[in-house]
Amino acid sequence: MTSIKMKILVLTDSDANPRPFPVEDRSDLEDTFPYLLRTRFPTSTFYQLSYGNVTTEELVGQAIGYLSHWKPDYIIVLSGFSDCRTEAFSIRETVLINLIKTFRSLKWLYRKITDPRFVAETIAKRRKYRVLPEEFEATLKKFKSVFHSGKFIWLEIFCGDAYEEKRPGTLKRVEEYNSILKRVFGDSVLPVQDHLRAGSGIARDHEHLNVQGHRLLADLIGGRIEGA
């Protein structure tokens, strides 16, 4: 427990949220790494936004729009996996697919296109980008320039090796987007993937955190702050 008064902004994808399922990987709110950080730094003020299946641009855009004047001392971010994992369809194609389902005569086509087996086969063949590398980098640079007065702790993008079976090509993409993170944020990127794999901190779905993973991240982030 550290009695340092700080303003800490936490922006994450779904990895910082508690999960009720599967039972073996269940985590409660009190288990999550942002909650553990609040316990470790009880005199600090936290603002957290954690939202599943959003791109980094969508996530940090909320902070840019509403919190740029708050001037946090630390900006902790865990985002990028939704940007880089391989997809069956581009964003434009996804919009068109969602439009198809509004037509009764095309419901059969919508069911076929969104069938899990068809989607899995299409991912393996097409490996589309949800967010292009250059778009991801532009978002990072914009976010960094807006919150230039604070110290960044951007957590390395991670997943388990077996995730490759679900979405072929994702491991290479994770490596590619982590390189972009390091190019923009340098030493402010916190390496976590090896720690999570060695400490069995990744859940059985190979993309989310289990209780042990939350503890590992809380320790790594807390250590980075206290060692600054």
C-alpha positions in Angstrom: 0.0 0.0 0.0 1.4 3.3 -1.1 0.3 6.7 0.2 1.1 8.7 -3.0 -1.6 11.1 -4.2 -2.0 10.7 -8.0 -4.5 10.9 -10.7 -4.6 7.6 -12.6 -6.5 7.1 -15.9 -7.1 3.4 -16.8 -8.3 2.6 -20.3 -8.8 -1.0 -21.3 -10.6 -3.5 -23.4 -12.6 -6.3 -21.8 -9.5 -7.7 -20.1 -9.9 -5.5 -17.1 -13.5 -6.6 -16.5 -14.6 -9.4 -14.2 -15.8 -12.5 -15.9 -18.5 -14.9 -14.6 -17.7 -17.7 -17.0 -16.3 -20.3 -17.4 -16.3 -21.2 -13.8 -12.7 -22.3 -13.9 -11.6 -18.8 -15.0 -14.2 -16.8 -13.0 -13.0 -13.5 -11.6 -14.9 -11.0 -9.4 -14.6 -7.2 -9.5 -12.3 -7.4 -6.5 -9.9 -9.7 -8.5 -9.4 -7.3 -11.4 -6.1 -5.5 -11.8 -7.6 -2.0 -11.7 -9.3 -2.8 -8.4 -6.1 -4.2 -7.0 -4.3 -1.1 -8.1 -6.9 1.0 -6.2 -6.1 -1.0 -3.1 -2.3 -0.5 -3.6 -2.7 3.2 -4.1 -5.6 4.1 -1.8 -5.0 7.8 -1.7 -5.0 8.2 -5.5 -7.9 9.1 -7.7 -8.8 6.7 -10.4 -10.9 7.0 -13.5 -11.5 3.7 -15.4 -13.1 3.0 -18.7 -13.2 -0.7 -19.8 -15.2 -1.8 -22.8 -15.2 -5.0 -24.7 -14.6 -5.5 -28.5 -13.7 -1.8 -29.2 -10.9 -0.5 -31.3 -8.1 1.5 -29.7 -9.4 4.6 -31.5 -12.9 4.2 -30.1 -11.5 3.7 -26.6 -8.9 6.5 -26.4 -11.3 8.8 -28.2 -13.5 8.9 -25.1 -10.6 10.1 -23.0 -9.5 12.6 -25.6 -13.0 14.0 -25.8 -13.8 14.2 -22.1 -10.6 13.9 -20.0 -7.8 15.8 -21.7 -8.2 18.7 -19.2 -8.0 16.4 -16.2 -4.2 15.9 -16.8 -3.7 12.5 -15.1 -0.3 11.6 -13.7 -0.4 8.1 -15.1 -2.2 6.8 -18.1 -2.5 3.0 -18.0 -3.8 1.4 -21.2 -4.5 -2.2 -22.2 -5.8 -2.1 -25.8 -4.9 -3.3 -29.3 -5.9 -6.9 -29.4 -9.3 -6.1 -31.1 -7.4 -3.9 -33.6 -4.9 -6.6 -34.6 -6.5 -10.0 -34.5 -7.3 -11.5 -37.9 -10.9 -11.0 -39.1 -13.2 -12.6 -41.7 -14.5 -9.3 -42.9 -13.4 -5.7 -43.0 -15.3 -3.0 -41.1 -17.0 -1.9 -44.4 -18.0 -5.5 -45.2 -19.3 -6.0 -41.6 -21.6 -2.9 -42.1 -23.0 -4.4 -45.3 -23.5 -7.7 -43.7 -25.5 -6.1 -40.9 -27.5 -4.3 -43.5 -28.4 -7.6 -45.2 -30.1 -8.9 -42.1 -32.6 -6.1 -42.3 -34.0 -7.5 -45.5 -36.4 -10.5 -44.9 -35.6 -12.0 -48.3 -31.9 -12.1 -47.5 -32.1 -13.6 -44.1 -30.8 -16.9 -45.5 -27.7 -15.2 -46.8 -27.1 -13.5 -43.4 -27.3 -16.8 -41.6 -24.9 -18.4 -44.0 -22.3 -15.6 -43.8 -22.4 -15.5 -40.0 -22.4 -19.2 -39.5 -19.4 -19.9 -37.1 -17.9 -22.6 -39.3 -18.1 -20.3 -42.4 -16.6 -17.4 -40.4 -13.7 -19.6 -39.1 -12.9 -20.8 -42.7 -13.1 -17.2 -44.0 -10.7 -15.9 -41.3 -8.2 -18.6 -42.2 -8.4 -17.7 -45.9 -8.7 -13.9 -45.8 -7.1 -12.7 -42.6 -8.5 -9.2 -42.9 -7.5 -6.3 -40.8 -10.0 -4.6 -38.6 -7.6 -1.7 -38.1 -4.7 -1.2 -40.5 -1.2 -0.8 -38.9 -0.9 2.8 -40.1 -4.3 3.7 -38.7 -3.3 2.1 -35.3 -0.1 4.1 -35.2 -1.8 7.4 -36.1 -4.2 6.8 -33.2 -1.4 6.2 -30.8 0.5 9.3 -31.8 -2.6 11.5 -31.5 -3.4 10.1 -28.0 0.2 10.6 -26.9 0.2 14.2 -28.0 -3.0 15.0 -26.2 -1.9 13.5 -22.8 1.7 14.5 -23.2 1.9 15.8 -19.6 1.3 12.3 -18.0 3.4 9.2 -17.8 2.2 6.3 -19.9 2.1 2.6 -19.0 0.8 0.8 -22.1 0.6 -2.9 -21.6 1.9 -5.2 -24.3 -0.8 -6.8 -26.4 -1.0 -10.5 -25.5 -2.8 -13.8 -26.2 -2.1 -17.5 -25.7 -0.4 -19.5 -28.4 -3.5 -21.6 -28.9 -5.5 -18.6 -30.0 -3.8 -19.1 -33.4 -6.1 -22.1 -34.0 -9.2 -19.9 -33.6 -7.8 -17.0 -35.8 -4.8 -18.0 -37.9 -2.3 -15.2 -38.3 -3.1 -13.5 -35.1 0.2 -14.2 -33.3 2.1 -12.5 -36.1 -0.3 -9.6 -35.9 0.2 -9.3 -32.2 3.9 -9.1 -32.7 3.5 -6.5 -35.5 1.2 -4.2 -33.4 3.4 -4.6 -30.3 6.3 -3.3 -32.5 4.2 -0.3 -33.4 3.4 0.3 -29.7 7.2 0.3 -28.9 8.0 2.6 -31.8 5.5 5.2 -30.5 5.8 4.7 -26.7 9.3 3.2 -26.3 10.1 2.2 -22.7 6.6 3.2 -21.6 5.4 -0.1 -23.1 5.2 -2.7 -20.2 6.2 -6.2 -21.3 3.5 -8.6 -19.9 3.0 -11.5 -22.4 5.9 -13.7 -21.2 5.0 -13.1 -17.6 1.4 -14.1 -18.2 2.3 -17.2 -20.1 4.9 -18.3 -17.5 2.5 -17.6 -14.7 -0.5 -19.2 -16.2 -2.3 -15.9 -16.2 -4.2 -16.3 -19.4 -7.7 -17.8 -19.3 -8.8 -20.9 -21.2 -10.1 -18.8 -24.1 -6.5 -17.8 -24.7 -7.3 -14.0 -24.8 -8.7 -12.9 -21.4 -7.1 -12.9 -17.9 -7.8 -15.2 -15.0 -7.4 -14.3 -11.4 -3.7 -15.0 -11.4 -3.3 -12.9 -14.6 -4.9 -9.9 -12.9 -2.6 -10.3 -9.9 0.4 -10.4 -12.2 -0.6 -7.3 -14.1 -1.3 -5.4 -10.8 2.1 -6.3 -9.5 3.9 -5.3 -12.7 2.0 -2.0 -13.1 2.4 -1.2 -9.4 6.1 -1.9 -9.5 6.5 0.4 -12.5 4.7 3.2 -10.7 6.6 2.8 -7.4 9.9 2.5 -9.2 9.5 5.7 -11.2 
